[in-house]
Amino acid sequence: MNQPPTINSSAGLGALKEIIGPRGLLGALSAMRRNLGYVFRIPLSSFSPVVLAGPQASHYALVEARNDLRWRNESDPVTGLLRHGMLVTDGEEHDRLRRQIMPALHKQRVEGYIIKMWRRTEQVISTWQSGQTYDMLVEMRRIALLIVLDTLFNVDATADLDRLIPVILEILKFISPGFWLLGAPRRNYERPIEEMNAYLEGLIHAHRDHPGGGEDLLSDMIRAGMGVGLIRDQMLTLLIAGHDTSTALLAWALYEIGRHPQVQEGLYRQAQALQAEVPPGAEQVASLDYFEQVINEILRLYPPIHVGNRKAEKDLPACGYEIPQGERVMVSYYTTHHDEQHWPHPEKFDPARFAPGEKHVPYSFLPFGGGPRNCLGANFAGVEAAVILARLLQRYRFELQNKRVRLHMGATLEPRPGVFMKVVDR
């Protein structure tokens, strides 16, 4: 069986640099997919994973070969950070943790979180002053952190936010792609990790000492008899993954509605149907169909988790090619979402792609992965984004101040240097 194709090895890194355009490595991956097909190898001597893209290859990775493509890679920083968090476990250990966490993210529970989502949004945006400019990447992180700590762990982090955010940003650097993939030495991140561990373990002990009998995930895990270390691992997994993906999604959404005033006004008209000073109910949030279209198009253009990393447990036949045992495998959601065969004019922002009645090829849209291990927080993320954006647009008009924004491959796909917007009272 053939090995996955790659750029001519004699060209090496130079050839890769030639096809890197304004979208950086992500643009290079898309160029390689167009030239080499849906299965190919990145041609660097110290980092040469096999990349899978497109519906067929994605289905293979996420469904057909899911038990042979392991999520846990002991050499990756994310495994060292999350330890035995659900995201970096496999087999029965993962399934057990998933069953434990699933009730807290069930549709009915998420509907009960809407009030907290609305109130935490209002808490942050009530500090804004009309006519002033704010970095939405920073502001959305504040909202997302307050929400995930409040809804899942029943914690009011208001007093802790200013000291938590720098620690979290350092931790995100620790798990982000970087020159460490090419063998470069890494800086020491022990201090921020120790600080985060102390914070989370303090929350666990406080909940154990003063159980409130509440319906939140932290209480669920304590009642289930999970140890402090294992609870910390799940809390950190959900804190990092849950807030950082929402931060990126919301920042990109505000960037695009700033670039497209007609979309912003369409969203505003729909948000006007909600009461201005009262949190919406679940049915009202579900009726925000134009918000859903816009959110889905943002997730297509800028999937927060742009790649899924796996490791082949054995030799695998993937769409006509052989993946040797032990190889790193990358499932490229970004490249799949920018495939012109399934998404005409893929770089264009067009919420109509997700209008009622529009059909898409299965596994061509994977913002939350797919198959049995799809993201448990997909419904949470959709509801949260709609609630936050609706409240923002009820109160403010947004004027984009910086038109030049680049894609940054951190722990999630972020807009850099930020999304600077002037907010104007409605």
N, C-alpha and C positions, 0 to 999 in steps of 0.2 A: 504494500500500500504506500502511496506517495506521502512525502513529508509536506507540511503546509508551505506554500510559496512565500518568498520574501524578496525584498529589494536585493539586487545584485550585490553579493557580499563584498566584491572588490570596491564598490562605491561606499558601502558602510554608512557611517554616520553622516558623511557629506551628502549622500543621496537623500537621507531623511531630512536634513536641513533644507535642501532645495525645495521640498514640497510643503514645508511649514510656512503657512501664510498668516494672516491676521488672527486666525483662531488657534494658533499655536499647535501643540501636539494633537489636540482634538481635530484640527483641520488636517493634520498629517495623517491621522488614522482614517479619516474619511477619504482622503486621497488614495491611501493604500488599499482601502476597501474597493474603490472604484477601479483601481488598476490590477489588483490581485485577486479579488473575489471576497467571499464572505468568511473564509477561513484563511488566515495568514499569520506570519511570524514577524515580530518586531526585530530588526536586525542589529541589535547591539550586543557586543561580546559579553558584557556582564549582566545584561538584562534582555532576554529574548523570549518573552512569553508568546504563547499562541493566542491570537485574538479571534473570538467568534462574534459575528455580527449578522443582522438580518433575522427574519422570522424563523427560518428553518434551523439555523445554527443556534439561535437563542432557545428554541423549543428543545433542541437536543440537550443543551446544557442544563436547562431549568427543569426538564421533565424526564426525558429518556435516560440521561446519564447522571441524574442528580445524586444518586447514591455513590457514584464513583468519582465525582468531582467534589472534593471536600472543601468546606469553608475554612477550616482551621489550618493555619500555616504558622508553625511555631516561630519562624524567623521574622514574621511581620510584627511591627510595633503595635498594631491594633489588637493582636492576640495578647501581647504582654500587658496592654492597658486593661482590656476587658476581662482577661483571665478566663472565667467560665460564664461570661455573659452569653445570652441566647444567640447572639449574632455570630459568635465564633465557636460554636459547638456543633456536633454532628450526631446523627443516629439517635439512639434512645435518649441520650442526655438532652439533646436539643428538643425532641418531641415532648419530654417531660416538662421542661421549662416553658415551652410554648403553651402547653395546656394550662400551666399555672398562671401565665400572664394574659392569656386570651380573654378571660371574662372582663378585665378592666378596660379592654378596648372593644368590647362588644357594642353593637349599634345602640342599644338601649342605654348603656352606661355613657357613651359618648354624647348622646342627646342630653343627658343630665349635666354634662360639662359645659354646655353652651353658655349658661349664666356666668360661669367663671371666666370663660374665654372673652365674653363681652366686657365684663368688669375689669379684667386685667388690661385689655386694650384701652379702655377708657382711662384707666389709671395712668398710662404712659402718655397718651396723646393729649390729656388735659393739661400737661405741663408745656405743650407747644404754644408758641406765640405766633399769631397770624402775621404773615409777611416775612417770617424768618426762614432760614434754610437749614435743613437737617439731613444727616446721612441716614438714609433708610436702611442700609445694611446694619448700622449700629442700633437704630430704634427698633427695628423688627426683631433683633436678637433679644433686646430687653423684654419685649412683649412675649416672645416665644418661650423664654426661660421662665418668666413668671407663670405662664400658663402650664407648662409641663410639670413644674414643681407643685403647683396648686392642685391640678386635676388628678395627677397620678399618685402624688405623695402627700397631699393635704398639707402643704407647707407654704406659708407666706414668706417669700424670699425677698420682700421689699428691702429690708434693712441689710441684707447680705449681698444684694445685686452688684454694687460697685466693687466689692472685693472678689466676688465670684467670677465676673466676666473676664478679668485679666488672667485668672488661673485657667479658665476654660479655653481661652484663646491660645495659651501656651500648650495645653493638652492637644488641641486641634492641630497645632504645628507638629507635634510628636507623631501623629498618625497620618499626616498628609504625605502625598508623594513628594519625593525630593531626590537629591543626589545620593542619598543612602541606597537607593535602588541600584546605583551604579558602583556601589562599594565605597563611597565616601564616608568618612567618620561622622558620627552623629554627636550633637551636643547633649549634655546631660539634662534630662527632664524630671529627675527624681523629686525636686522640690514641689512643682505644681501638682504632681500626682499624689504626693504625700498630703498636701493641703486638701485636695479633693477627697481623698480617702477619709481624712479626719472629719471633714464636713458631712459626708454621707453617713459615716458610722455614728456621728453625733445624732443625726436625724433618726437613725434606726433605734438607738438606745432611748431617745426621748419618746418615740412611739411605743416602745416596749414598756417603759416605765409608766406611761400615761396613756394606755389604750383608750381610744375614743369610740371604738366599734364602728368606725366610719367605713363607707364604701370607697376605698381607694386601694391602689395596688400595693402600697407599702404595708397597709394593714392586712391585706390578703396574704402577703408573703410571710408576715410575722405569725399570723394565725395558722398558716400551713406548717410552721415549725422549721422554716429554712434558717440556716445559720447566717450570722452577720456577714461573713465573707461572701457567701453566695448571693445574699440580698444586695450587698454593695455592688456586685458585678452586674446584676440586672438593672439596678438603679442607674449606674453609670452608663450602661448600654443605652437605656431609654432616654436619659438626659442628653447625652451627646447626639445620638442619632435623631431623637425626636425634635430637639430644638434647632439643631444646625440645618437640617433639611428644610424645616419651616422657614427659618431665617432666609435661606437662599431663595426659596420659592417666592416669598413675599417681596423680597428686594427686587427680584427680576420682574415680578408682576407690576410693581410700581414704576420700574424703569420703562416697561413697554406701554403702560397706560399714560405715562408722561410723554412718550414719543407719539402716541396716537390719541389725541384729544377726543376724537369721536367715540373711541372705545370707552374712555373715561366717562364721557357723558352718558353713554348707554348704560354703564354700570350704575352711575349716579341715579338715573331715572328709576332703575329697578330697586336700588337701595331706599329710595324715597317711599316705597310701599311699606317699609318697616317703620314701626314707631321709633321716634328719635331718641327718647330717653328711657326706653324699656328694653331689656334683652329680648331678642326674638325667640319664638318657640321653634321646636324642631320642624314643624310643617312649614313655617315661614322660611327657614334656612333651606329646606328642600326645594322650595319654589324658586330659588335664585338660579334659574337655569342659565342665564347669560354669564353669571359669575362662574358657573361650572365650565362653560365653554372656554372662557378666558384662562381659568386655572389649568385646564387640561392642555391648552396650547402652550402655556408657559412651561409645563412639565415636559412637553414634547421638545420644545426648543432648548430648554435648559434643565435637563433632568438632574436634580440635586445629587443623586448617586449616579454618576455617569458611567461607572464601570463596576462589574462584580468580579472579585478575585477568587479563584478556585485553585485547587491543586489536584492533579490527576493521580488517583490511587493505583491505577494500573494502565497498561497500554489501551488506548481507546480509539475506535474508528469514528471520526467526526466528519460527516458529510463528505466522505470520499478520501479523507486524509487520516493519517495516524498521529495521535498525540501520545508520545512516550510517557511511561510511568514517571511520576515525580515532577513533571513539567508544570510551571505556572500557567494558568489559563485565565484570560480576561474576557468576560462577556461585555461587549461594548454597547451599552444602552444608548449612549449619545450617537454613535455611528448608525445604529438601527433607526433612531428617531430622525436622522438626517439623510435617509436613503431616498433618493429621488424616484425610485421605482414605486415606492409606497406613499411618498409624501411629495407631490409636485411642488416645485419651488420651495425646497425644504428650509431655506434660510429666512423665508418670509413669515412674519407674525400674522396669523390668520385664524382667529377664533372660530370662523365658520367651518373649519375642518371638523369641529365637534358639535355642530348644530344637530338638533333632533333629526333622526333618520339617517345620518351619515354612518357608513359602515367602514370598518378598518380590518385589514388582514390580521388574524390572530398572531400575537407575539411581535407585531410591528410597533406596539406602544406599550412600554414596560417601565413606567416611572416608579413602580413599586415592585419590580421584579415580576415573577410569574411562577406558576406551578405550585406544588404543595408548600413551598417555603416563601411564598409571596409575603410582602410586608404586612404584619398585623396592624400597623398604624395607618393604613391607607385611608380608611373612613375617617379616623381622627383628623388626619392632615387635611382632607377635603373640607370637612365641616369647619375646622379651625380657620383655614384660609378664607372661606366665604364669610365667616362671622367677622374676622378682623378687617378684611377689605371693605365690607359693607359699612362697618362703623366708621372707618377712616373716611370713606367717601360721603357719608352723611354729614360729617363735620367740616371737611376740608376739600378744596380743590388743590391739585398737585401740579406744580410747574417744574419740569426737569431742568436742572442747571448745567449738568455736564452730559453732553451728547456722546462723548467718546468713552466707552466702557469696554473693558476686555474681560474675557473668560479667564478665571483663575481656578486651577485644579487644586483645591485644598482638600480637606476631608469631604467637602461637598463642592459643587460647581458654583463659585461665587462671582458676583460682579465687582471688578476692581477698577479704580481705587475706591469705589463706593457708588451709591446712588444719591446724589445731592439734589434735594427738591425743596423748593419754596412752598410752604403751606399757606393757603389763604382761606379764611373762614367762608363758609357757604352763605 
